[in-house]
Amino acid sequence: MAQAKKKLGKSEVSLISRLSDEDLNTVLSLSPQEFSGDSEAVSLVFQRDREIDRWLAQSKDYEEFFSRVDGLIEASIVEAEARSKKPRN
């Protein structure tokens, strides 16, 4: 059975916009949508950004932490699509 997509919160969207293009591409290459998905490796990329790290650290438990990581991954996909549509100067 396919999992329903989580509604992205303001936190995920605003935090992901902080990632560099390189980190965003790394997240996408490691995401569960790819055949080699690795949420733990993705979380390490997210934790490079101080604000994202703080937000993840506020998780009450392991389950909430990885739920937040999953939300950030979904927001990364949306952000990557938005950046790809933006004209480069």
C-alpha positions in Angstrom: 0.0 0.0 0.0 1.4 3.4 -0.9 2.0 5.9 1.8 0.0 9.1 1.8 2.1 12.2 1.3 2.5 14.3 4.4 1.3 17.9 4.2 4.4 20.0 4.4 4.6 22.5 7.2 6.0 26.0 7.0 9.0 24.8 9.0 10.1 22.2 6.4 9.6 24.5 3.5 11.5 27.5 5.0 14.3 25.3 6.3 14.9 23.6 3.0 15.3 26.9 1.2 18.4 27.4 3.3 20.3 24.4 1.7 22.9 25.0 -1.0 22.3 23.5 -4.4 25.0 20.9 -3.6 23.4 19.8 -0.3 20.0 19.7 -2.0 21.3 17.5 -4.7 23.0 15.2 -2.1 19.7 14.9 -0.3 17.8 14.0 -3.5 20.4 11.4 -4.4 20.2 9.7 -1.0 16.4 10.0 -0.5 14.1 7.0 -0.2 12.7 7.8 -3.6 16.0 6.6 -5.0 16.7 2.9 -5.0 19.4 3.3 -2.3 17.4 5.5 0.0 19.2 6.2 3.3 17.3 8.5 5.8 20.2 8.4 8.3 22.7 9.7 5.7 20.2 12.4 4.6 19.7 13.5 8.2 23.5 14.1 8.4 23.3 16.4 5.4 20.4 18.3 7.0 22.3 18.7 10.2 25.0 20.7 8.5 22.7 23.7 8.6 22.4 25.1 12.1 18.7 26.0 11.9 17.7 22.6 10.5 19.9 20.9 13.1 18.1 22.8 15.9 14.7 22.0 14.5 15.5 18.3 14.3 17.0 18.3 17.8 13.6 19.5 19.1 12.1 16.1 18.2 10.6 14.3 21.2 11.8 10.9 20.1 13.4 8.8 17.3 10.1 8.4 15.5 9.4 12.2 15.4 13.0 12.8 14.3 12.7 10.6 11.3 9.2 11.9 10.6 10.7 15.4 10.4 13.5 14.1 8.2 10.9 12.6 5.9 9.1 15.9 5.7 12.4 17.7 4.9 13.0 15.2 2.1 9.6 15.9 0.6 10.3 19.6 0.9 13.6 19.1 -0.8 11.9 17.6 -3.8 9.6 20.6 -4.0 12.5 23.0 -3.6 14.6 21.3 -6.3 11.7 21.5 -8.7 11.2 25.2 -7.9 14.9 25.9 -8.3 15.1 24.1 -11.6 12.3 26.3 -13.0 14.0 29.5 -11.9 16.0 31.3 -14.6 19.7 31.4 -14.0 21.4 34.8 -14.4 
